[in-house]
Amino acid sequence: LPPDRRVHAQGSFPAGVRPIYGRAGRAVTALGLAAERFAMKFERLLEEYHIPEWSDAYLPYGFLKKRLYDISEGRGDGALARISEHREKRFGIGFGAMQRRDPRTTLDSAWSFVRQATPSSSSLVSMADTSSAAAAKTEGSVAELTPEDAWKALMEAELLKIGKFVDRGLRDLRGKFLAIEQLPSSSAAEVRRADGYNLELRQLEVLSRLAEDVEKLRGFSDLNHVALFKIMKKYGKVLKADDGPELSAKWIKQARMDDLARFDELSQSIREAFLRSSPCRGLEGSLGVARLAAGLSAPSGEISAGGRSWAARNGERLLFFFLGSSTSLFLAICILIALPCKQPSTFSTGYLLANFCAFRVVLSVVLTLWAMGAVARVCEDHFINANFLLGVDPRCRIGPNYLFLLASLLTSAWIVIFGMYVIDYKWMVLPEIYVKDAYNKRASGIFVVYPASMLLFTAMMAIVPSRVCRNRYKRALFGAIRRTALAPFFEVSFADNMVGDVLTSLAKPLQEVPSTWCYFVGHHPLRRKGVDRFVELGSLCPPWEQRYLSPMIAGAPFWFRLLQCARRFRDTKDPRHILNLGKYAASLLVVIVTAYSTSKILIVVVSAIATIYAAAWDVLLDWGLETKTLLSFGREAPPVRPRLRSGLSEVENSPISCGDEDLGRSSKFTLAMQRHFSPRFYCAAVIADLVLRSAWVLTLMPITLLSDDIVQRALLQTLMSTMEIARRALWAILRLENEQVTNASGYRNFLWVPLKVKQPLVEAATTPPVMPLDRPFVSSEVTLEPPPLPLGSHAGELAPAPTLTAPLLASVT
């Protein structure tokens, strides 16, 4: 650091953390300040990493921060009352009768509960005596306990409680380990139980659970260490106090947060016990290697040998079982449709398919949920942090399993209700509700109940509150849709970009909404005039809907994206956004030409240009695939270079802004990152995108332009919507991957992306470091390889930084 800032920086670091001087210090300091500026609220991050069963043992960061603001804003009495209530709830002792007492008595009572937080603490006794002696100097005066003193007392009690929790946990784990060590070892064919496990394997299984608990306890201690650092930093900033570093050092020592050797010793003892066992004898490796060599599965929450946890594999088995069952039922419905009906003279294909627009709307929702679940699952398995890229609230628990569950429920309801409708219409199971001017005697008002119940069930699933999909997440989604529709009045985020692109793939399902409305507001049972109109136009709506409203709905998503590109060009001055605008203009031209032109040559030419334009943009820019990537078929995926926020195609050598214009000017920095999939996958994706893009352009055309047969129309509409949703899911996976690896559109200020909780360290080693994109990091004196992370659950996602310890590291990331 510069000499004038060195003293201040030394006072702001917690105990055990040394400041870094010189070039490396400037680089790390600049990165830390910038990362802290753009990081999420620490309170949310802390809640994200809480271990649920230990939630009451963590430092109450949010409560302590709110009381600091109460004290600074003159609400000291209220802060004191709330601190007393909190202390009484947590420790059984409140400040209640402390008001208006002798200062010596007041401070003695204030620190009394601190002594009760730990069995014995001579340092606390001496500290209380010192405080009492200082207060006794004001004999005869009448004073109150200050809110700041109460806050400090509560802070110390909480930290001592945390230290006691960790000590007790380690003591229990050591006792269990010693008890296992004292058990006699089994011989080759000795002491076998009924389930086929010998005693030694059971001992190793218990040892593996102990190792997991040790790492979990370490993560608990690290996370509270980070919370202490952050709250004391807030304390110095809000109350303008300068004793924060001194108090932090004292409390860290009292709670033994800086004593990490005790965790290492116990972990090493467990590892040595593993390696002494007969299944692992002669093996040199980590505890995970020893566990697998002994034939034991990975602990709960860890990654199995195939890259997924065993719970995820069981979920996949259930998922594929459901998919197989649903496919069988869907084929059964197809067979029912093909079977001869009752009273063929009154059967009408037009009447049967008239309400299929409502079923197609729900089917599009179902397929979208399946696609979202598939994208989330692939991103999770390949360590693509989609939630971070999309700016999702870190507390959000919506994952692939939840999306698959919703899709499964809606799929089941759709199959059952649609199957009941087909059976009822073909074989007239329920009594007919017939009126005089209906289509024929088979027509019945009961048929409108089936699509109405399907839509009602879908709406209820979207509205009913859920513990997983909370209302704030639904509002965030609708907010992104609102910002997309009101472009260019809002700044475009990556999430808004993705929402706009997804809406372009839902153009055909959106066109079904007016047809569904016309079906429900029309006469029921359907009259002959309505059925004839459906056979002619493919909809019960009047002709003006197909001529004016339907093209507007099909073109609206492309218009939204066009305006988003214009706004992005205005904000970034990057010419690529003008080219992207041209892509959506070409798609809009397809909508206009197919709706109002009768020239087949013009339609073919415009559609071909739009398809080639969009497919080339997908491959080259959205996915960032180069020719060498596609030609390296069967070999390792070549590295790619990140894209700067300013739109440059590669990282150039330029100094980082740290107050020294010459920093790293002579250094050379090359950042290479590996893609997440194999070249074969990219080649297959390119071919699939070209084929499906050809089908996509058909979704922009009026259905009457493609076929005059009503059955072919229904099949074409369903097939085109399904293919486009599948193509969009494939596009989203590679788009998210490219955005994480290269920051393709420059939405982020950093190439750094937080590691996934279950991401192994081997995979994490290829994660790019924190680096400002407008001023690339070029210093060669700082090692960019991250140090090993704590393996404790909920603390493993705290991303590393060069030469920084865990507390300062977490405050930065």
C-alpha positions in Angstrom: 0.0 0.0 0.0 1.1 3.6 -0.4 2.8 4.9 2.8 0.0 7.4 3.6 -2.6 4.5 3.6 -0.4 1.8 5.2 -1.2 2.7 8.8 -4.9 2.8 8.2 -4.9 -0.5 6.5 -3.0 -2.2 9.3 -5.6 -1.1 11.7 -8.5 -2.4 9.5 -7.3 -6.0 9.2 -8.4 -8.6 11.8 -5.9 -10.6 13.9 -3.9 -13.1 11.9 -4.2 -11.3 8.6 -1.1 -9.5 7.3 -1.5 -6.6 4.8 0.3 -7.1 1.5 2.7 -4.3 0.4 4.0 -3.3 -3.0 2.5 -4.1 -6.4 0.7 -7.2 -5.1 -0.8 -5.2 -2.3 -2.2 -2.5 -4.7 -3.6 -5.1 -7.0 -5.3 -7.1 -4.2 -6.6 -3.9 -2.5 -8.1 -2.6 -5.7 -9.7 -6.0 -6.5 -11.1 -6.2 -2.9 -12.6 -2.7 -3.0 -14.2 -3.2 -6.4 -15.5 -6.7 -5.5 -17.0 -5.4 -2.3 -18.7 -2.6 -4.2 -20.4 -5.0 -6.6 -21.0 -7.9 -4.1 -24.3 -8.9 -2.7 -25.4 -7.9 0.7 -23.4 -9.9 3.2 -26.4 -10.7 5.4 -28.0 -12.6 2.5 -24.7 -14.4 1.8 -24.4 -15.4 5.5 -27.9 -16.8 5.5 -27.1 -18.7 2.3 -24.3 -20.6 4.0 -26.1 -21.4 7.3 -26.2 -25.0 8.3 -30.0 -25.5 9.1 -29.5 -27.6 12.2 -27.1 -25.0 13.6 -29.0 -21.9 12.7 -29.5 -20.8 16.3 -25.8 -21.0 17.0 -24.6 -18.4 14.4 -23.7 -14.8 15.2 -26.9 -12.8 14.8 -25.4 -10.5 12.2 -28.6 -8.9 11.0 -29.8 -8.1 14.6 -26.4 -6.6 15.6 -26.3 -4.5 12.5 -29.8 -3.1 13.0 -28.9 -2.2 16.6 -25.8 -0.3 15.4 -28.0 1.9 13.2 -30.5 2.4 16.0 -27.7 3.6 18.3 -26.2 5.9 15.6 -29.6 7.4 14.7 -30.4 8.3 18.4 -32.7 5.4 19.2 -30.5 4.2 22.0 -33.4 3.4 24.4 -35.1 1.2 21.9 -31.8 -0.5 21.0 -31.1 -1.2 24.6 -34.6 -2.7 25.2 -34.2 -4.9 22.1 -30.7 -6.0 23.1 -32.1 -6.9 26.6 -35.0 -8.9 25.1 -32.6 -10.7 22.7 -30.1 -11.5 25.5 -32.9 -12.8 27.7 -34.1 -15.0 24.9 -30.6 -16.3 24.0 -29.1 -16.5 27.5 -31.9 -16.3 30.0 -30.7 -13.0 31.5 -32.0 -9.5 30.6 -30.9 -6.0 31.4 -34.4 -5.4 33.0 -33.6 -3.9 36.4 -30.3 -2.3 35.4 -31.6 1.1 34.7 -30.8 4.0 37.1 -28.3 2.1 39.3 -24.9 2.8 40.6 -22.4 2.6 37.7 -20.4 -0.1 39.4 -23.5 -2.3 39.9 -24.7 -1.5 36.4 -21.5 -2.6 34.6 -21.0 -5.6 36.9 -24.5 -6.8 35.9 -23.8 -6.0 32.3 -20.9 -8.4 32.2 -22.3 -11.0 34.5 -24.0 -12.9 31.7 -20.8 -13.0 29.8 -19.2 -15.1 32.5 -22.1 -17.5 32.2 -21.5 -18.0 28.5 -18.4 -20.0 29.3 -17.5 -22.4 32.2 -14.4 -20.5 33.2 -12.7 -17.4 31.8 -10.2 -15.6 33.9 -9.8 -12.9 31.3 -13.5 -12.0 31.5 -13.3 -11.7 35.3 -10.3 -9.4 35.1 -12.0 -7.4 32.3 -15.2 -7.1 34.5 -13.1 -5.9 37.4 -11.4 -3.4 35.3 -14.7 -2.1 34.0 -16.1 -1.9 37.5 -13.0 0.0 38.7 -13.3 2.5 35.9 -17.0 3.0 36.7 -16.3 3.4 40.4 -14.5 6.6 39.7 -17.9 8.3 39.3 -19.1 7.5 42.8 -22.4 8.9 43.8 -23.4 9.6 40.2 -26.5 8.1 38.8 -26.1 6.7 35.3 -27.6 4.3 32.9 -26.0 1.4 31.0 -25.1 2.9 27.6 -26.5 1.1 24.5 -23.0 0.9 23.0 -21.8 -1.0 26.2 -24.8 -3.3 26.0 -24.0 -4.0 22.3 -20.4 -4.9 23.1 -21.5 -7.1 25.9 -24.0 -9.0 23.7 -21.3 -9.3 21.0 -18.8 -10.8 23.4 -21.4 -13.2 24.8 -22.4 -14.4 21.4 -18.8 -15.0 20.4 -18.0 -16.9 23.6 -21.1 -19.0 23.0 -19.8 -19.7 19.5 -16.4 -20.7 20.8 -18.0 -22.9 23.4 -20.1 -24.5 20.7 -17.1 -25.3 18.6 -15.1 -26.6 21.6 -17.9 -28.8 22.7 -18.3 -30.1 19.1 -14.6 -30.9 18.7 -14.5 -32.5 22.2 -17.4 -34.8 21.2 -15.8 -35.7 17.9 -12.5 -36.5 19.6 -14.3 -38.7 22.1 -16.1 -40.6 19.4 -12.8 -41.0 17.5 -11.0 -42.3 20.5 -13.8 -44.7 21.2 -13.6 -46.1 17.6 -9.8 -46.3 17.9 -10.1 -48.5 21.0 -12.3 -51.0 19.3 -10.5 -54.3 18.3 -9.8 -54.7 14.6 -11.4 -57.6 12.9 -9.5 -60.4 11.2 -9.9 -61.5 7.6 -13.1 -63.6 8.1 -14.1 -62.5 11.5 -17.1 -60.8 13.1 -19.5 -60.5 10.2 -23.0 -59.1 10.7 -26.2 -60.1 9.1 -26.1 -57.3 6.5 -22.8 -58.4 5.2 -20.6 -55.6 6.5 -17.6 -56.6 8.7 -16.7 -54.6 11.8 -13.8 -52.8 10.2 -15.9 -51.4 7.4 -18.5 -50.1 9.9 -15.7 -48.4 11.8 -14.5 -46.8 8.6 -18.0 -45.7 7.8 -18.3 -44.0 11.1 -14.9 -42.4 10.6 -16.0 -40.9 7.3 -19.0 -39.3 9.0 -16.7 -37.9 11.7 -14.5 -36.4 9.0 -17.5 -34.8 7.4 -18.6 -33.3 10.8 -15.1 -31.9 11.4 -15.2 -30.1 8.1 -18.7 -28.9 8.8 -17.6 -27.5 12.2 -14.6 -25.8 10.5 -16.9 -24.1 8.1 -19.2 -23.0 11.0 -16.2 -21.4 12.7 -14.9 -19.7 9.5 -18.3 -18.3 8.7 -18.7 -16.8 12.2 -15.1 -15.4 11.8 -16.2 -13.7 8.6 -19.4 -12.3 10.3 -17.3 -10.9 13.2 -15.0 -9.1 10.7 -17.9 -7.6 8.8 -19.9 -6.5 11.9 -16.8 -4.9 13.5 -16.1 -3.1 10.2 -19.7 -1.8 10.3 -19.3 -0.9 14.0 -16.3 1.4 13.2 -18.1 2.9 10.2 -21.5 3.6 11.8 -20.4 4.6 15.3 -17.1 6.3 14.2 -15.3 4.1 16.7 -11.6 3.3 16.5 -11.4 0.4 18.9 -12.8 -2.2 16.5 -9.5 -3.9 15.6 -8.6 -4.2 19.3 -11.9 -5.7 20.3 -11.9 -8.0 17.3 -8.4 -9.3 18.2 -9.4 -9.9 21.8 -12.7 -11.6 21.0 -11.1 -13.8 18.3 -8.5 -15.0 20.8 -11.1 -15.6 23.5 -13.3 -17.6 21.1 -10.2 -19.4 19.7 -11.4 -18.6 16.1 -7.7 -18.3 15.0 -6.8 -21.8 16.3 -7.3 -23.8 13.1 -4.6 -26.4 14.1 -7.2 -28.3 16.2 -9.3 -29.0 13.1 -6.2 -30.1 11.1 -5.0 -32.4 13.9 -8.3 -34.2 14.2 -8.7 -34.5 10.4 -5.1 -35.8 10.1 -5.8 -38.4 12.8 -8.9 -39.6 11.0 -7.0 -39.8 7.7 -4.2 -41.9 9.4 -6.8 -44.2 10.9 -8.3 -44.7 7.5 -4.9 -45.5 5.9 -4.1 -48.0 8.7 -7.1 -50.1 7.8 -6.8 -53.2 5.8 -8.8 -52.0 2.8 -6.5 -48.9 2.5 -3.2 -50.3 3.6 -0.4 -49.1 1.4 -2.5 -46.3 0.0 -1.2 -42.7 -0.1 -4.0 -40.2 -0.8 -6.6 -37.9 0.6 -9.4 -39.0 2.9 -11.8 -39.0 -0.1 -9.5 -41.4 -2.0 -9.3 -43.6 1.1 -13.0 -43.6 1.5 -13.6 -44.7 -2.1 -10.8 -47.3 -1.8 -12.6 -48.8 1.2 -15.8 -49.2 -0.9 -17.7 -46.5 1.0 -20.0 -43.9 -0.6 -19.3 -40.3 -0.4 -20.8 -38.5 2.6 -24.1 -36.7 2.3 -23.9 -33.6 0.2 -20.5 -34.6 -1.4 -20.0 -35.5 -5.0 -20.0 -39.1 -5.9 -17.6 -40.7 -8.3 -19.8 -39.9 -11.3 -20.0 -36.2 -10.5 -23.4 -36.2 -8.8 -24.5 -36.9 -5.2 -26.3 -40.2 -4.6 -29.5 -38.3 -3.7 -29.4 -36.6 -7.1 -28.9 -40.0 -8.8 -32.0 -41.4 -7.0 -33.9 -38.3 -8.1 -32.9 -39.0 -11.7 -34.2 -42.6 -11.5 -37.6 -41.3 -10.3 -37.5 -38.7 -13.0 -36.9 -41.1 -15.8 -39.5 -43.5 -14.4 -42.0 -40.7 -14.5 -41.0 -39.7 -18.1 -41.4 -43.4 -19.2 -44.8 -43.6 -17.6 -46.0 -40.3 -19.1 -44.8 -41.4 -22.5 -46.8 -44.6 -22.2 -49.9 -42.7 -21.2 -49.5 -40.2 -24.0 -49.1 -43.1 -26.5 -52.3 -44.6 -25.0 -54.1 -41.3 -25.7 -52.9 -41.4 -29.3 -54.3 -44.9 -29.6 -57.6 -43.8 -28.2 -57.8 -41.0 -30.8 -57.2 -43.5 -33.6 -59.9 -46.0 -32.4 -63.3 -45.8 -34.0 -65.8 -43.7 -32.1 -69.4 -44.2 -31.1 -72.0 -43.0 -33.6 -69.6 -42.0 -36.4 -72.3 -40.0 -38.2 -72.2 -37.3 -35.5 -68.4 -37.2 -35.0 -66.7 -34.0 -36.1 -62.9 -33.6 -36.1 -63.3 -29.9 -36.2 -65.4 -29.9 -33.0 -62.9 -32.2 -31.3 -60.0 -29.9 -32.0 -61.7 -26.6 -31.5 -60.6 -26.3 -27.8 -57.1 -27.8 -28.4 -55.7 -24.2 -28.4 -56.3 -24.1 -24.6 -54.6 -27.4 -24.1 -51.7 -26.2 -26.2 -51.2 -23.2 -24.0 -50.9 -25.4 -20.9 -48.7 -27.8 -22.9 -46.4 -25.0 -23.7 -46.1 -24.1 -20.0 -45.4 -27.7 -19.2 -42.7 -28.0 -21.8 -41.2 -24.7 -20.6 -41.0 -26.0 -17.1 -39.3 -29.2 -18.3 -36.9 -27.2 -20.3 -36.1 -24.9 -17.3 -35.5 -28.0 -15.2 -33.2 -29.5 -17.8 -31.2 -26.3 -18.1 -30.8 -26.0 -14.3 -29.8 -29.7 -14.0 -27.1 -29.4 -16.8 -25.8 -26.2 -15.3 -25.6 -27.7 -11.9 -23.8 -30.9 -13.1 -21.3 -28.8 -15.1 -20.7 -26.2 -12.5 -22.3 -23.3 -14.4 -23.5 -20.8 -11.8 -26.7 -19.8 -13.6 -28.2 -18.2 -10.4 -25.2 -15.8 -10.1 -25.2 -14.9 -13.8 -29.0 -14.2 -13.8 -28.8 -12.2 -10.5 -31.1 -14.6 -8.6 -31.5 -14.1 -4.9 -29.0 -16.4 -3.2 -31.7 -17.4 -0.8 -33.7 -18.9 -3.6 -34.1 -22.7 -3.3 -35.7 -23.2 -6.7 -33.6 -25.9 -8.4 -34.0 -28.6 -11.0 -35.8 -30.9 -8.7 -38.5 -28.4 -7.9 -39.0 -27.5 -11.5 -39.2 -31.1 -12.4 -41.8 -31.6 -9.7 -44.0 -28.8 -11.0 -43.6 -30.1 -14.6 -44.5 -33.6 -13.4 -47.7 -32.5 -11.7 -48.8 -30.4 -14.6 -47.9 -33.2 -17.1 -50.0 -35.7 -15.1 -52.9 -33.3 -14.9 -52.7 -32.5 -18.6 -52.6 -36.2 -19.6 -55.5 -37.1 -17.3 -57.8 -34.2 -18.3 -57.1 -34.4 -22.0 -57.5 -38.1 -22.0 -60.9 -37.7 -20.2 -62.0 -35.2 -22.8 -61.1 -37.5 -25.7 -62.9 -40.4 -24.2 -65.9 -38.3 -23.3 -66.2 -36.8 -26.8 -65.7 -40.1 -28.8 -67.8 -42.4 -26.6 -70.2 -39.9 -25.0 -69.6 -41.1 -21.4 -71.1 -38.1 -19.6 -74.7 -36.9 -20.3 -74.9 -34.3 -23.1 -75.9 -30.8 -22.4 -77.6 -30.1 -25.7 -79.4 -27.0 -26.9 -81.4 -26.5 -30.0 -79.0 -24.6 -32.2 -75.9 -26.7 -31.3 -73.6 -28.2 -34.0 -75.3 -31.7 -33.7 -76.6 -34.1 -31.0 -73.0 -35.0 -30.0 -72.2 -31.4 -29.1 -72.4 -30.7 -25.4 -71.6 -27.8 -23.0 -69.7 -30.2 -20.7 -66.8 -30.2 -23.2 -65.8 -26.6 -22.1 -65.2 -27.8 -18.6 -62.1 -29.9 -19.5 -59.9 -27.0 -20.9 -61.3 -24.6 -18.3 -60.3 -27.0 -15.4 -56.8 -27.4 -17.0 -56.3 -23.7 -17.1 -57.6 -23.2 -13.6 -55.3 -25.9 -12.2 -52.3 -24.2 -13.9 -53.3 -20.8 -12.6 -53.7 -22.2 -9.1 -50.2 -23.7 -9.2 -48.8 -20.3 -10.2 -50.7 -18.4 -7.6 -50.7 -20.6 -4.5 -47.8 -19.7 -2.1 -45.0 -22.1 -1.7 -42.1 -22.3 0.7 -39.7 -22.8 -2.1 -41.1 -20.5 -4.8 -41.9 -17.5 -2.7 -43.9 -14.6 -3.9 -40.8 -12.3 -4.0 -39.3 -14.7 -6.6 -42.5 -14.6 -8.7 -42.5 -10.8 -8.5 -38.9 -10.7 -9.6 -39.8 -12.8 -12.7 -42.8 -10.7 -13.6 -40.6 -7.6 -13.0 -38.1 -8.9 -15.6 -41.0 -9.5 -18.1 -42.2 -6.0 -17.4 -38.8 -4.4 -18.0 -38.5 -6.4 -21.2 -41.9 -5.2 -22.5 -41.1 -1.6 -21.6 -37.7 -1.5 -23.3 -35.8 0.7 -23.9 -36.8 2.7 -20.7 -34.9 0.3 -18.4 -31.2 -0.6 -18.3 -30.9 -4.2 -19.7 -29.5 -6.8 -17.4 -28.4 -10.3 -18.5 -31.6 -11.7 -16.9 -33.7 -9.3 -19.0 -31.8 -10.4 -22.0 -32.5 -14.0 -21.4 -36.2 -13.3 -20.7 -36.5 -11.5 -24.0 -34.9 -14.3 -25.9 -37.2 -16.9 -24.2 -40.2 -14.8 -25.2 -39.2 -14.9 -28.8 -39.4 -18.7 -28.6 -42.9 -18.5 -27.2 -44.3 -16.6 -30.1 -46.5 -19.4 -31.3 -47.9 -20.3 -27.8 -48.6 -16.6 -27.3 -50.6 -16.5 -30.5 -52.8 -19.3 -29.0 -54.0 -16.9 -26.2 -56.6 -15.0 -28.4 -57.8 -18.3 -29.8 -58.3 -19.6 -26.3 -60.2 -16.4 -25.3 -62.4 -16.6 -28.3 -63.2 -20.3 -27.5 -64.3 -19.5 -23.9 -66.4 -16.4 -24.7 -68.1 -18.1 -27.6 -71.4 -20.0 -27.6 -71.4 -23.4 -25.9 -72.1 -25.9 -27.2 -70.5 -24.8 -30.4 -72.7 -23.9 -33.3 -72.1 -24.9 -36.9 -70.9 -21.4 -37.9 -68.2 -21.5 -35.3 -67.0 -25.0 -36.2 -66.9 -24.0 -39.9 -64.8 -20.9 -39.1 -62.4 -23.0 -37.1 -62.0 -25.5 -40.0 -61.3 -22.6 -42.4 -59.1 -20.3 -40.3 -57.8 -22.6 -37.5 -59.4 -20.4 -34.8 -62.9 -19.4 -33.6 -61.8 -15.7 -33.7 -63.0 -13.3 -36.4 -60.8 -12.9 -39.5 -59.4 -9.5 -38.3 -57.7 -11.4 -35.4 -55.6 -13.5 -37.8 -54.8 -10.5 -40.0 -53.9 -7.9 -37.4 -53.7 -9.2 -33.8 -51.9 -12.4 -34.4 -49.0 -10.8 -36.3 -48.7 -8.2 -33.6 -48.4 -10.9 -30.9 -45.9 -12.9 -32.9 -43.7 -9.8 -33.6 -43.9 -8.2 -30.1 -41.1 -10.3 -28.5 -38.8 -9.5 -31.4 -39.7 -5.8 -31.1 -38.9 -5.9 -27.4 -35.5 -7.5 -28.0 -34.8 -5.0 -30.8 -35.4 -2.1 -28.4 -33.2 -3.8 -25.8 -30.4 -4.0 -28.3 -30.8 -0.3 -29.0 -30.6 0.5 -25.3 -27.5 -1.7 -25.0 -25.9 0.2 -27.8 -26.7 3.5 -26.2 -25.2 2.4 -22.9 -22.1 0.7 -24.2 -21.5 2.1 -27.6 -20.6 -1.4 -28.8 -21.4 -1.9 -32.5 -22.2 -5.6 -31.9 -25.5 -4.6 -30.5 -26.4 -2.9 -33.8 -25.7 -6.2 -35.5 -27.9 -8.0 -33.0 -30.6 -5.4 -33.6 -30.4 -6.4 -37.3 -31.0 -10.0 -36.4 -34.3 -9.2 -34.7 -35.3 -6.8 -37.5 -34.9 -9.7 -39.9 -37.2 -11.8 -37.7 -39.8 -9.0 -37.6 -39.6 -8.8 -41.4 -40.5 -12.5 -41.6 -43.6 -11.9 -39.5 -44.7 -8.9 -41.7 -44.0 -10.6 -45.0 -45.7 -13.9 -44.2 -48.8 -12.0 -42.8 -49.3 -9.6 -45.7 -47.5 -11.0 -48.8 -48.6 -13.7 -51.2 -45.3 -14.0 -53.0 -43.8 -17.4 -52.1 -40.4 -16.4 -53.4 -40.2 -13.4 -51.2 -41.3 -15.4 -48.2 -38.7 -18.1 -48.9 -35.9 -15.5 -49.3 -36.7 -13.5 -46.2 -37.1 -16.6 -44.1 -33.8 -18.0 -45.3 -32.0 -14.8 -44.5 -33.5 -14.6 -41.0 -32.7 -18.2 -40.3 -29.0 -18.0 -41.5 -28.6 -14.7 -39.6 -30.0 -16.1 -36.4 -28.1 -19.4 -36.5 -24.8 -17.8 -37.3 -25.3 -15.4 -34.3 -26.2 -18.3 -32.1 -23.0 -20.2 -32.9 -20.4 -17.4 -33.2 -21.5 -14.9 -30.7 -24.1 -16.3 -28.2 -22.1 -19.5 -27.8 -18.7 -18.1 -28.6 -17.7 -21.2 -30.7 -14.8 -20.8 -33.0 -13.7 -23.0 -35.9 -10.9 -24.6 -33.9 -13.3 -25.6 -31.3 -15.5 -27.4 -33.8 -12.6 -28.9 -35.7 -11.0 -30.4 -32.5 -13.4 -33.3 -32.7 -12.7 -35.9 -30.1 -9.9 -33.9 -28.5 -9.7 -31.7 -25.5 -11.7 -28.5 -25.7 -9.4 -25.7 -26.6 -9.2 -22.7 -24.2 -11.0 -19.5 -25.0 -10.2 -15.9 -24.3 -12.5 -13.7 -22.3 -14.3 -10.7 -23.8 -13.8 -7.3 -22.3 -16.8 -5.2 -21.2 -15.8 -2.6 -23.7 -16.4 -5.2 -26.5 -12.8 -6.1 -27.3 -12.3 -9.6 -28.6 -9.3 -10.4 -26.4 -7.6 -9.4 -23.2 -5.0 -6.7 -23.8 -2.1 -5.7 -21.6 -3.0 -2.6 -19.7 -2.3 -1.5 -16.1 -4.9 -2.0 -13.3 -6.2 1.2 -11.8 -4.6 1.2 -8.3 -3.1 4.6 -8.1 0.0 3.6 -10.1 -0.1 4.1 -13.8 3.0 2.1 -14.4 1.8 -1.0 -12.4 2.4 -4.1 -14.5 3.1 -2.2 -17.7 5.9 -4.6 -18.6 4.1 -7.7 -17.5 2.4 -10.1 -19.9 -0.9 -11.7 -18.9 -2.7 -14.4 -20.7 -5.9 -15.8 -19.4 -7.1 -19.1 -20.8 -10.2 -20.9 -19.7 -11.6 -24.3 -20.6 -15.1 -24.8 -21.9 -17.4 -27.1 -19.9 -18.4 -29.5 -22.7 -16.7 -31.7 -25.2 -16.2 -30.7 -28.9 -18.6 -33.5 -29.9 -21.3 -31.8 -27.9 -20.7 -28.5 -29.5 -20.8 -30.0 -33.0 -24.0 -31.8 -32.2 -25.5 -28.5 -30.8 -24.5 -26.6 -33.9 -26.2 -29.2 -36.2 -29.3 -29.3 -34.0 -29.5 -25.5 -33.9 -29.4 -25.3 -37.7 -32.1 -27.9 -38.1 -34.4 -26.5 -35.4 -33.9 -22.9 -36.6 -35.4 -24.0 -39.9 -38.5 -25.2 -37.9 -38.4 -22.0 -35.8 -39.1 -19.7 -38.7 -42.3 -21.6 -39.4 -43.6 -20.5 -36.0 -43.7 -16.9 -37.3 -45.9 -17.8 -40.2 -49.8 -18.0 -40.2 -50.8 -21.7 -39.8 -53.1 -21.4 -42.8 -50.1 -20.7 -44.9 -48.6 -24.2 -44.1 -51.6 -26.5 -44.4 -55.4 -26.5 -45.1 -56.0 -29.8 -43.1 -57.1 -29.1 -39.5 -55.4 -32.3 -38.2 -52.1 -31.4 -39.9 -52.4 -27.8 -38.5 -52.8 -29.1 -34.9 -49.9 -31.5 -35.3 -47.7 -28.8 -36.9 -48.4 -26.2 -34.2 -47.7 -28.7 -31.4 -44.6 -30.0 -33.0 -43.2 -26.6 -33.9 -43.7 -25.2 -30.4 -42.1 -28.3 -28.8 -39.1 -28.2 -31.1 -38.6 -24.5 -30.5 -38.7 -24.8 -26.7 -36.2 -27.7 -26.9 -33.9 -25.6 -29.1 -34.2 -22.7 -26.7 -33.2 -24.9 -23.8 -30.1 -26.1 -25.7 -29.3 -22.5 -26.6 -29.7 -21.4 -23.0 -27.2 -24.0 -21.7 -24.5 -22.9 -24.1 -25.4 -19.2 -23.7 -25.0 -19.4 -19.9 -21.8 -21.3 -20.2 -20.3 -18.8 -22.6 -21.4 -15.9 -20.4 -19.7 -17.5 -17.4 -16.4 -18.3 -19.2 -16.0 -15.2 -21.4 -18.5 -12.6 -20.2 -19.6 -12.5 -23.8 -22.0 -9.5 -23.5 -20.0 -7.6 -20.9 -22.8 -7.5 -18.3 -20.4 -8.3 -15.4 -17.5 -6.1 -14.1 -15.6 -9.3 -13.2 -14.8 -12.5 -14.9 -14.9 -14.1 -11.5 -18.0 -16.3 -10.8 -18.6 -17.9 -7.3 -17.8 -21.6 -7.1 -20.7 -24.0 -6.7 -21.1 -25.5 -3.3 -20.4 -29.0 -4.6 -17.8 -28.0 -7.2 -14.6 -30.1 -6.6 -11.3 -28.3 -6.2 -9.9 -29.8 -9.4 -12.7 -28.2 -11.3 -12.4 -25.0 -9.3 -8.8 -24.6 -10.3 -9.9 -23.5 -13.8 -12.3 -20.8 -12.5 -11.0 -17.4 -13.6 -9.8 -15.1 -10.9 -11.4 -11.8 -9.9 -10.5 -9.4 -12.6 -11.9 -6.0 -13.6 -12.8 -6.2 -17.3 -12.1 -2.7 -18.2 -8.6 -2.8 -16.6 -7.3 -6.3 -16.9 -5.0 -7.6 -14.2 -1.5 -7.9 -15.5 0.8 -8.1 -12.5 2.9 -11.2 -12.6 3.9 -11.0 -8.9 0.5 -12.2 -7.6 -0.3 -15.9 -7.8 -3.7 -16.4 -9.4 -4.2 -20.0 -8.4 -6.7 -20.1 -5.6 -5.7 -21.8 -2.3 -7.7 -24.8 -1.1 -11.1 -23.9 0.2 -12.6 -25.2 3.5 -14.6 -28.3 2.7 -17.3 -27.7 5.2 -20.8 -27.5 3.7 -22.2 -24.0 3.3 -18.8 -22.5 3.5 -17.3 -24.1 0.4 -18.7 -21.5 -2.0 -16.7 -18.6 -0.5 -14.5 -17.9 -3.4 -10.7 -17.6 -2.9 -8.4 -14.6 -3.5 -4.6 -14.6 -3.8 -2.9 -14.9 -0.4 -6.0 -13.8 1.6 -7.2 -15.7 4.6 -10.8 -16.9 4.9 -12.3 -13.9 6.8 -10.9 -11.2 4.6 -11.6 -13.3 1.6 -15.2 -13.8 2.4 -15.6 -10.0 3.0 -14.3 -9.4 -0.5 -16.3 -12.0 -2.4 
